Amino acid sequence: MSSAVLDIKNLSVAFDTPDGVVEAVKGVSLTIAKGECLGIVGESGSGKTQTFLSAFGLSAENARVTGSVKFSGQEALGLTRKELDNIRGRYVAFVFQDPLTALTPHLSIGRQMCEGLIHHLQLTPARARERAEEWLERVRLPDATRCFNQYPHELSGGMRQRVTIAMAMMCEPALLIADEPTSALDATVQAQILDLIEDLRKDTYAAVALVTHDMGVIARMAQRVAVMHKGEIVETDSVKGIFASPVAEYTRALLKAVPRIDGERVLASPPPREASPILTVDDLRVHFPVRVEAGLFGQTKILRAVDGVSLELGAGETLGVVGESGSGKSTLARAIAQLLPRNAGAVSFLGRNLLPSEREAVARARQDLQIVFQDPHASLDPRMTIGNSIAEPLLAFAPQLDRAGREQRVISMMGRTGLAPELINRYPHELSGGQNQRVGVARAMIMYPKLVICDEAVSALDVSIQAQVLRLLGDLQRDLGASFLFISHDLAVVRQ
């Protein structure tokens, strides 16, 4: 196919692990033409991301890659690192699923963006800064100049995702590989970003590989769809064909699991309870000093991340918190969980006022108050196995369990969250983003807490596992009376 920007034939990727050989990709073949958007969908761990990482030399050292990958007619497998560095970032750009690991933490946003522009487009530092700020504005960041001088940890998850999208698109590549590019974004910003990708595709005739679990994004963006399951492509068809008459049973199951804002709920709402609320938040305020460059010395301004929020949550209830990226949702969650200092306000949990100065009382509350973080890679210790991470709360709060008892409970919870038992000895870097998100859910649920704060807990999950985890949350709520503070940008998920 002469117009093919990417032509993959019989690609296989296997990893040597202590538990044996893991075949992540099994004989995948696909093509993407100029100006075409190919959607790749499938469960977390099905090999979607590994297909494209291995195609351009980004797989782990223990990977064995075979097959053929032709980019613009040139064989990419076997290229030297120097040759790949001249392609990656300029002609092939990646938007990675986890922006926190894709960005360098000790470099400012502006410096990271300018490095790529200076290297690939030979721009002067002044022109590189101008182009970088232009792209930060195009991805709808509220203050491009301030963002340029900030570091990744100073931005919300959705803002970091927009930065990575700007970095990928600013060199106008021939092939854009977007791995869950909008999973951390609210609906309004998601629409803007998808419009940007679509404009790039139309203006530059770029090819787009869109890896996502969001079937709504696929319906909007893609011309063709490849469905992956257990490392293989089980079906490839036009978007209309996939949605109207899917052939594979797996594809039909995926479409059935898509949450709808007008569809049936996973579980009926529990009846309201007359008891006192288990969580009361009164006039909570969290402010941060932010240095703004102005004149010779600059000045410090106050960023009001959370400004006077009050709420109540009863036993067995779920409170949904929605809002745009950067609106303060995650800051609110961390302040309630006593992970961030508050400037004013009160937090009462189970009738006890949680004061930052009373560390022992806060520590005791941890057993009944757990949080599932938005960025699983940032919340999991890379030196600990998955099994040890999930079992960590048991060491603190269930000392009566021996090692065998802890392992049995961990395996049981892994099964309930859709994690295969053989993953218990793997490390976070050996799992996909969605699998690591499930690890975070399993770790939060292992003690059956009374309150769980879910900060985008299912945003990185494919629709089938998303439905499974939502049912698990519903079961815990029904069986144990658990309460949830559910933070999400997906209104259909919030309704579920």
N, C-alpha and C positions, 0 to 999 in steps of 0.2 A: 504494500500500500504506500504509494509515493508520498502522500500527504501526511503519513503517520509521523507525529512528533515522538511518540514512544511506542515501541513494539517489543513486547515481552513474550518470549516463547519458552514453555516448559521450565519455568523457574522453580527451583526447589531450594529450600533453606532448612538446614538441620543444625541442632546445637548439641554439643557433647556436655552432659551434666552429670553430677554424681549419681543421679537416679537413672542414668542411661541416656540414649539418644532421643531428643525431642524433635519431631518433624513439624516445624511451624508452617511451612509452605510446601505444597505438594503439587508440582507440575502445573503451575499457573501460567496461562497464556491470555494476553489481552493487548489491545491497541487503543491509542488515543490519537485522533486526528487533529490537525490544526483547527483551532477555534471550537473544539468540541469539549464538553464537560461530561466526563464519565464518573458516575456515582458508584462508589464501592461500599456496600453495606454488609452487615453480618454481626454476629455476636462478638463481644469482647473476647480477645484471645483467638479469633478465627484466622489470624494471619494477615489482616488488612494492612496494618502499619508495617510489618516486617517485609511485605512484598516490595514496598517502595524504599524502605531504608536499605535493604540489601541490594536493590537495583543500582544505587548510587554510592556504595561503599560505606554505609553508615551502620552496618550491623555489628554486633559484638565480635570480639576476637575469636571466640570459640565457635563461630558460625561457619558452616560449610555451604557455599553457594554454588549452584550449578544451573546451567541453562543459558539463555541468550537475552540480553537487554540492549536494544538499539535505540539510541537517542539521536534524532535527526539523521538517521542512517548510519551512525557510528556506534560500534560496539562499546558499551560502557563497562561491562564486566572485564576486569583485568587491567583497567587503566591505573596508572600510578596516582599516588596521593596528590602530587602537584598538578597532574592533568585534571583530576576530579575537582581540585580547589578552584581551577579556572572556570569550571562548569557550574559548580554548586554556588548558589547565591546570585550569580549573574544570569545564567540561562535556565537553570533549574532552581526553583525556590521552594522552601518548605515552610509551612505553618504547622508547628508541632502542637500536640494536644495539651501538653502541660507547659504553659509559658514560664512558670517559675524555674523550671529546669532548663528551659531553652535560652533564658537570659542570664548573662554573667552578673552575679550579685554585687561584685565590688566595682563595677563600672556603671557610670551614669547612662541613662537611656540615650542621651544625645551622642555620647562617645561611641556607644555600640553601633548606632545607626550610621554615624559618619565614617567609621572604619570601613564598612562595606561599600559605601559610596566612593570613598577615596580609592579603595583597592580596585573595585570593578569598573568604575566610570571615570577614574582619574580626575575627579573634581577637586577644586581648591577647598581648603577647610571652610572658608566663608560660604562658598556655593553649596558645599555639602550640608552645612547647618541650615541654610535657607531651604534646601530641598527636603531635609529631614523634618523641619517644622511644618512645611507644607503638607507632608504626608500625615503627620500627627493630627493636623487639622482635618484632613480628608477622612480619617477614621473616627472623627467626631469626639476627640478628646477635648474636654472643656477649656483647658488652658495649655496650649501647645508649648509655649515658652517655659512655663513652670515644669511641665512634664519632661521637657528636654533635659533639665538640670536635676531631675529626681533619679532615685535608684529603684530597682524593681520592687524591693520590699515596701516602698512608700506608696505603691499603687494597689488598687483592688485587683482581684482575679480577672474581672472583665476588662479593666483598663490595661492590664499586662497583656491580655490576649489581643487587644486592639493594637498595642505596640508591635507585637510579633507579626501581625498581619501587615502593618505598615512597612516593617523591615523586609518582609518577603516581596511586597509588591512594588517597592520604590525603584527597583532596577528594571521593572517591566520584563519579567522573564518569559521565555518561550513556553515553559512548562511550570505550572504552579501546582504543587502537591499540598493540598489543604487537609490536614489530619484533624478532624473535629474542630474546624476553625471557629465555630459559633457556640460550642457546648457551654461556655461560661458566660455567655452574653444574654442580656434580657431581650425581650421580643423586639423592642423599638430599635435597639442598636444592632441586633441580629439582621434585621431587614436592611439597615443602612450598609452593613458590611457585605451582605450578599449582593446588594446593588453595586458596590465597589468592585467586587470580584467579577460580576457580570459585565460591568463597563470595561474592565481590563481585558476580558476575553473578547469582547466585541471590537474594542479599539485597536488592540495589538494582535488580534487573531491568535491569542495564546491558547494552549491546551490546558485543561484543568482536570486534575484527579482529585475528586472530592470524597474523602473518607469520612463517613458519618454514620451515626445510628439514628439520625433524625429523618424520618421518611418525609416529613413536610419540607425540609430543605432539599431533599432529593427531587421531590415533585416540582419544586420551584426552579431548581438550577440545572439539573442534568438532562442530557438528551438520551443517553443510554445508561443502563444500570447493570453492574456485575454483583451478584450475590455470593458471598463467601461463607463457607461453613467447614470448620475443622481443617483449615489450610487449603481447601479446594474451592474452585468456582463451581457452584451447583446450577447456576442459571445466569444467562446474559440476554438482555432484551431491551427494547425501547422503554422509556418511562411509561408510556401508555400501556404497553404490553404487560409490564410488571404489575401495575396497579389494577388493570382490568382483568387479566387472565393469567395469573402466575401459574407456572407449571410445577415447580418443585414444592413439595409439602413444607419444607423449611421456610420458603418465601411466604407461603400462605400463613404460616404461624407468626412470622415477623409482622405482617400487615395486621393480623388480628390483635396483636399486643399493643399497637400504637394507641396511646392515650388520646381521648377526644374530649374537648371541652364541653361537648353536648352529649357525650356518651354515658354509659353506665358507670357508676362508682365501683371501685374494687370491693369495698365493704360499706354497709350502711352506716351513717353517722351514729355514734353512740348517744344514748339519751343524756340530756344534761343532768349533772349531779348537783345536789343541794349543799354538799360539803364546802368548807372554805377552800379557796383557791390554793394550789400547792406552790404557785409562783406569782409573786406580785412585784412589779417594777413600777417605781414612782419617780417621775421627773428625772429620768436618767440622762446624764450629759457626759459626753466624752469629747474633749477638745485637744487638738495637737498644735504646737507651735510650728510654723512652716516658714523657712527662710526664703524670701523673695529677692532675687537680684534686682537692684535698682540703684542707679548711680554708682558711686565709688564703693560704698560700704554695704549696700543692701539693707533690708529691714525684715523684721519678723512679724508675721501675721498669724492670727489664730484661725485654724481650720475647725469648724464646728461639725465634726463627723456625726455625732449623735447629739441632738439638741432638744432635750425635754421630752423623752419618750416615756409613756406610761402604759402598762398593760397588765392583764390578769389572765391566768391559765388554770383551769380546773383539772382535777384528777380525771384521767381518761379522755381528755379533750386534745384536739389539734388546733393550733393557731398558725395560720399561714401568714408569712411576711413576704411581701413582694415589693419590687421597686427596681429602678434602673441600676446598672453597675455603677458603683461609687456613691450610692445613696446612703450608705451607712449600715446596711443589713448585717454584714459580717462583723463590723465593729460592735454593733448591738449584741450580737451573739457572744462575742468574746468578753464583753463587759459583764454580761449576765453570768457567764461561766467563771468569772473572776480571773480571766486570763489577760485582761487589760485594766489598768487603773481608771477609775471614773473621777470626773471633776466634781460631780454633784449627783444627788439622787440616792435612792435606796433600792436594794434587791433583797426580797424575802423569799426563802425557799423552805417549804415544809414548816412554816411558822417560825423559822429562825432567820434573823437578819444577818445576811452575809456581809461582814465588815472586812475590808482588805487587811486590817491589822490583826484579825483573829485567824491566823494561818491554820491552826489545828481544826477549828470549826469548818473552815473551807475544805480542808483535806478530808474530813469525815463526810462532807456532802458529796465528794467526788463519786462515791459508790452509787449514789442515786441520781446524780446529774452528770450525764455524759454528752460529748459533742462529736459529731461527724464533720470533719473539716472539708472545705472545698478542694484543696490541693492535697491529694493523698501522698504524693511524693514528699511534700514538706512535713507531713505529720508522721510518716513512718521512718524508723531508724534504719538507714541503709545497711547497717552492720548486723541487724537482727533478721532471722528467718521470719517468714510469714506466720508460722505457728507460734513462735516466741512473742511476736508483736501482739497477736490476738490474746495470748495467755497472760500478758503482762498485768492486766487488772486483777486476774485471779491470784497472782502472787501477793498483791497488796491487800485484797479484800476477802480472799477465800483461802487462808493459810492451812485450813484443815484438809485440803485436797493434796494428794501426793502427785507425783509426776504423771503416773498413768491416768489418774483421775482428771488432771488438767488437760492431758492430750485427748482423752475421750470427749470432754466437753468442747474442746476447740474443734475437733473433727465434726461434731454434731452441728455446731454453729456455722462452720464452713459450708456444710451441706445445705443449711437453711438459707444461706446467702448466695448460693450458686457457685461455690468454689470447690473444685475437685480435690479430694483428700490427698492426691499425690503432689499437690502444690505446697504441702505443709513445710517442706524443707527448702523451698525456694526463697530467694531474696527479692526485694521490691524491684530492682532493675531487671529482673528476669520475667516480670509480669507486665501485662498491658496496663494502660491507664485505668480502664474500666475494672480490671481485676483488682488493682490496688485500691480502687474506690470501695469495692466489696469488702476488702480486708478492713478498711476503716469502719464500715458499717458493722462487720462481725465483732471487731474489738469493742465498739461502743455498746453492743447488745449483749456481750458475754456475761455481764453481771445482772441482766434484766433490770435496768434502772427504772426509776419512777418518772424521770424526765430526760428526754433526749433532744438536744438541739441539733437539727439537721441543716447544715449550711451547704446548700446545693448538693445534698447527699446522693442524688441519683442523676446529676447532670452529665456525668461521664459514662453512664451505663447505656447499653443498647436496650431497645424497647422491651425485649422479652425478659431480660434480667431486671430491668427497671420495674416491670409489672410484678416480678417475683419478689423484689425487695419491698415494694409497696404493700404487697400482701403480707409479708413478714411483719412489717410495721403495724399493719392492721390487726394481725393475730396477737401481737404483743399487747396492743392496746385493749383488745377484747379480753384476753386471758389474764393479763396482769394489771390492767388499769393504767398502763403507761401513758404519759402525756408527751406531746411533741410540739416543739417550736420549729415549724417547717419553713425554711428560707429557700425560695426558689424564684427563678425568673420565668418558669414555665407554668402558665395558668392552668393548662390541662392537667399537669401533674399535681398542682395544688388542689384542684377540684377532686382528684382521686383520693 
